[in-house]
Amino acid sequence: MAGKRILLIIGGGIAAYKSLELIRELRRGGASVTPVLTKGGTEFITPLSASALSESKAYTHLFDLTDEAEMGHIQLSRSADLLVVCPATADLLAKMAAGMADDLATTLLLATDTPVLAAPAMNVRMWQHPATQANVALLRQRGVTVLEPDVGPMACGEFGPGRLPEVTAIAAAIGAQFADGPLKGRHILVTAGPTHEPIDPVRYIANRSSGKQGFALAAALAALGARVTLVAGPVNLPTPPGVTRIDIETAREMAAAVEAALPADAAILVAAVADWAVAPRTSKIKKGASGPPKLELSENPDILAGLARHPRRPKLVVGFAAETDDVIPNAQAKLAKKGVDLIVANDVSGEVMGGDRNLVHLVTASGVQSLPETTKANVARQLAARIAELLA
Ligand code: CTP
């Protein structure tokens, strides 16, 4: 981030004090920081602290701008390389989603086409409220990078998602915004992990997918400069720096999240999507004299095949295929049947899913490239490089 100009909007939340630490971290990385505090922000920290640490004027009011007559607010936001909102409160996210501009911070956010990254921090119920979730989904759809908050104990005594991510993680996500590489300017969609198909409110059908390969791929694509949206099934893995993650549970939710993330230049569907959903039951099935319950299954949508035929089809559509026998012929058949550009055939004859290594063959209409067995991180780097070539 050396030499980059960051406009840091500090919202009014208890986590505002951490924005001071963020200023130091960004300056250590060689960036310059101009702080803007909302009225709420000034209740938690002073403009003087923000100004002293950034060695820049800290702005608070629209009419702070000496050259307001020349639309100084527009100048201020357009001269930045990135706008960072930290902490992004529920109120700020709502105003951003609605396009409100009733103070300096929201005016700057509306008056710019500079990329925006928001690091949310709020009470767990405010974060989980459907209004906030809808605002976040809308902002992400518009290209704003909204980081996932951390899970943990909160200042208000509750526990859950809503804590500001670690300052080093926010700085890494900011650094990733400036990543330069062959995929700079590209939006790439990745799915990862299993899906869970509920049987009743306490039980579900799942598979052994760990999500490791998909997460490694998302990280490798971001490292090459791509803007990555990662639609993740239930897994216990940290979000790679700079990647926008959308958590889902079922195949149908994954299909909807993929649709909402379009348009994309490429889509790589690594997820092990459940082929069937169970007819939903609203109450827990009890053991009874009538013996084990009969589960009525219905077929889930094939997200990969649907995307390959989609009116807004990404230029490059890539699928994975886990095979134990006839690995390459099966992958070639799948390539043709689903209408995709590349199938990564995953040889799972040696071990069950979930390990750290992988043996894959890259199958396209023009031939097969077999990679030696290696770590999932290495597979991800090689595959990301191949995707960059195919998109070039
Ligand atoms: N896939 C999908 N939606 C589904 C099922 C699979 O998008 N409902 C995607 C996976 O993400 C993966 C590829 O399709 O990229 C795997 O294809 P699939 O036909 O499910 O492969 P297998 O499970 O290996 O198929 P089969 O059981 O027929 O061998």
Boltz pocket constraint, residues with backbone or C-beta under 6 A from the ligand:
constraints:
  - pocket:
      binder: B
      contacts: [[A, 191], [A, 251], [A, 269], [A, 270], [A, 271], [A, 272], [A, 273], [A, 274], [A, 275], [A, 300], [A, 301], [A, 302], [A, 303], [A, 304], [A, 305], [A, 318], [A, 319], [A, 320], [A, 321], [A, 322], [A, 323]]
      max_distance: 6.0
